[in-house]
Amino acid sequence: SFVAIIDCLIFHAVWRLAENKKN
């Protein structure tokens, strides 16, 4: 569903931010 797509995009955005803060 549409909400699932948004949820996935948010998850990837947060994950990338966390990865950037690590390095």
N, C-alpha and C positions, 0 to 999 in steps of 0.2 A: 504493500500500500504506500501511499504518498508519505505518510508519517514515518514509515520505516526508512524511507530514503533519506528524509531529513535527519532522522536519528543517526543513520550511518554516517552522513556527512559531518554531523557534529562530533561523533566519536572520532573520526579520522582527524578532524581539526584539533581536537583536544590532545589526541595521541601525538600528533606532530609537534604541538607546542611543548609537550612534556619531553619529547626527544630533544628538541632544540635547547631546552633548559639544562638537560643533562650534560651536553657537550660544551 
